Amino acid sequence: ILQASPMFFEMLVLDLMQSLGYGAGPDDIEHVGGVRDGGIDGIISLDKLGFDKVCIQAKRWQGPVGRPDVQAFYGALAGRKTVKGVMLTTSSFTREAIEFADQMGNIVLIDGKLLAALMIDHGVGVGFQKAIKIPRLDEDYFNND
Protein backbone atom coordinates (compact mmCIF):
# COMPACT_ATOMS: atom_id res chain seq x y z
CA ILE A 1 0.00 0.00 0.00
CA LEU A 2 2.83 2.39 0.82
CA GLN A 3 4.30 1.85 -2.63
CA ALA A 4 1.01 2.54 -4.41
CA SER A 5 -0.23 6.00 -5.34
CA PRO A 6 -2.21 8.13 -2.88
CA MET A 7 -5.23 7.85 -5.17
CA PHE A 8 -5.02 4.04 -5.03
CA PHE A 9 -5.11 4.19 -1.23
CA GLU A 10 -8.07 6.57 -1.29
CA MET A 11 -9.98 4.17 -3.54
CA LEU A 12 -8.99 1.20 -1.37
CA VAL A 13 -10.37 2.98 1.69
CA LEU A 14 -13.65 3.71 -0.10
CA ASP A 15 -13.90 0.06 -1.20
CA LEU A 16 -13.36 -0.97 2.42
CA MET A 17 -16.04 1.41 3.68
CA GLN A 18 -18.49 -0.02 1.15
CA SER A 19 -17.62 -3.57 2.23
CA LEU A 20 -18.32 -2.48 5.82
CA GLY A 21 -21.85 -1.62 4.74
CA TYR A 22 -21.56 2.13 4.25
CA GLY A 23 -23.52 3.60 1.37
CA ALA A 24 -26.74 2.19 -0.01
CA GLY A 25 -24.97 1.37 -3.30
CA PRO A 26 -21.88 2.17 -5.38
CA ASP A 27 -23.41 5.47 -6.52
CA ASP A 28 -23.52 6.61 -2.89
CA ILE A 29 -19.73 6.66 -2.60
CA GLU A 30 -17.90 9.58 -4.16
CA HIS A 31 -14.14 9.96 -4.51
CA VAL A 32 -13.19 13.62 -4.16
CA GLY A 33 -9.49 13.27 -3.30
CA GLY A 34 -6.71 15.08 -5.02
CA VAL A 35 -4.46 18.07 -4.53
CA ARG A 36 -7.30 20.49 -3.78
CA ASP A 37 -9.68 18.10 -2.03
CA GLY A 38 -10.30 20.41 0.91
CA GLY A 39 -9.18 17.75 3.36
CA ILE A 40 -11.80 15.22 2.23
CA ASP A 41 -10.95 12.17 0.11
CA GLY A 42 -14.39 10.62 -0.08
CA ILE A 43 -18.02 11.26 0.75
CA ILE A 44 -20.48 8.47 1.49
CA SER A 45 -24.23 9.04 1.47
CA LEU A 46 -25.86 6.93 4.15
CA ASP A 47 -29.39 7.38 2.87
CA LYS A 48 -30.99 7.42 -0.58
CA LEU A 49 -31.55 11.19 -0.54
CA GLY A 50 -28.05 12.03 0.63
CA PHE A 51 -29.02 13.91 3.80
CA ASP A 52 -26.83 11.83 6.09
CA LYS A 53 -23.20 11.69 4.98
CA VAL A 54 -19.83 10.48 6.22
CA CYS A 55 -16.62 12.12 5.03
CA ILE A 56 -13.46 10.08 4.64
CA GLN A 57 -9.81 11.14 4.95
CA ALA A 58 -7.09 8.66 3.95
CA LYS A 59 -3.49 9.20 5.11
CA ARG A 60 -0.97 6.93 3.42
CA TRP A 61 1.83 7.79 5.82
CA GLN A 62 4.74 6.06 7.49
CA GLY A 63 4.89 8.41 10.48
CA PRO A 64 2.13 8.97 13.03
CA VAL A 65 -0.81 11.26 12.29
CA GLY A 66 -0.96 14.06 14.84
CA ARG A 67 -3.62 16.21 16.44
CA PRO A 68 -3.20 19.08 13.93
CA ASP A 69 -4.15 16.72 11.09
CA VAL A 70 -7.22 15.44 12.93
CA GLN A 71 -8.18 19.04 13.79
CA ALA A 72 -7.86 20.00 10.13
CA PHE A 73 -10.13 17.08 9.20
CA TYR A 74 -12.62 18.23 11.84
CA GLY A 75 -12.60 21.67 10.20
CA ALA A 76 -13.06 20.11 6.77
CA LEU A 77 -16.16 18.31 8.07
CA ALA A 78 -17.61 21.64 9.16
CA GLY A 79 -16.78 23.10 5.75
CA ARG A 80 -18.80 20.31 4.11
CA LYS A 81 -21.63 20.67 6.65
CA THR A 82 -21.08 17.06 7.62
CA VAL A 83 -20.94 15.86 11.19
CA LYS A 84 -19.46 12.36 10.75
CA GLY A 85 -15.96 11.49 9.67
CA VAL A 86 -13.61 8.54 9.40
CA MET A 87 -9.86 9.11 9.19
CA LEU A 88 -7.78 6.11 8.17
CA THR A 89 -4.01 5.78 8.04
CA THR A 90 -1.44 3.17 7.14
CA SER A 91 0.53 4.19 10.23
CA SER A 92 -0.73 5.25 13.67
CA PHE A 93 -2.21 8.21 15.52
CA THR A 94 -0.54 10.15 18.30
CA ARG A 95 -2.10 10.07 21.76
CA GLU A 96 -3.10 13.73 21.32
CA ALA A 97 -4.84 12.94 18.03
CA ILE A 98 -6.79 10.09 19.64
CA GLU A 99 -7.78 12.27 22.60
CA PHE A 100 -8.99 15.05 20.29
CA ALA A 101 -11.10 12.65 18.23
CA ASP A 102 -12.56 11.18 21.42
CA GLN A 103 -13.44 14.66 22.71
CA MET A 104 -15.15 15.62 19.46
CA GLY A 105 -17.09 12.36 19.35
CA ASN A 106 -17.85 12.45 15.64
CA ILE A 107 -14.56 11.23 14.15
CA VAL A 108 -13.53 7.58 14.05
CA LEU A 109 -9.79 6.91 13.72
CA ILE A 110 -8.59 3.72 12.03
CA ASP A 111 -4.86 3.01 12.27
CA GLY A 112 -2.80 0.68 10.11
CA LYS A 113 -3.29 -2.39 12.31
CA LEU A 114 -7.07 -2.04 12.39
CA LEU A 115 -7.08 -1.17 8.68
CA ALA A 116 -5.26 -4.42 7.86
CA ALA A 117 -7.58 -6.45 10.10
CA LEU A 118 -10.69 -4.91 8.51
CA MET A 119 -9.32 -5.56 5.02
CA ILE A 120 -8.73 -9.22 5.85
CA ASP A 121 -12.08 -9.64 7.63
CA HIS A 122 -14.00 -8.12 4.72
CA GLY A 123 -11.95 -9.51 1.82
CA VAL A 124 -10.64 -6.20 0.49
CA GLY A 125 -7.37 -6.65 -1.37
CA VAL A 126 -6.90 -10.19 -0.11
CA GLY A 127 -7.62 -13.62 -1.49
CA PHE A 128 -8.39 -16.76 0.42
CA GLN A 129 -7.07 -20.23 -0.17
CA LYS A 130 -8.85 -23.29 1.09
CA ALA A 131 -6.71 -25.51 3.27
CA ILE A 132 -6.98 -29.16 2.41
CA LYS A 133 -5.93 -32.24 4.36
CA ILE A 134 -3.92 -34.82 2.49
CA PRO A 135 -3.91 -38.15 4.33
CA ARG A 136 -0.73 -40.14 4.61
CA LEU A 137 -0.14 -43.55 6.06
CA ASP A 138 1.16 -43.49 9.64
CA GLU A 139 3.59 -46.40 9.51
CA ASP A 140 4.35 -46.17 13.24
CA TYR A 141 0.72 -47.02 13.99
CA PHE A 142 0.95 -50.27 12.04
CA ASN A 143 4.37 -51.23 13.36
CA ASN A 144 3.76 -54.05 15.90
CA ASP A 145 7.20 -54.03 17.47
Summary of the structure (lengths in Angstrom):
residues: 145
radius of gyration: 20.8
end to end distance: 57.2
largest distance: 81.6
contacts: 396
relative contact order: 0.14
helix: 37%
strand: 18%
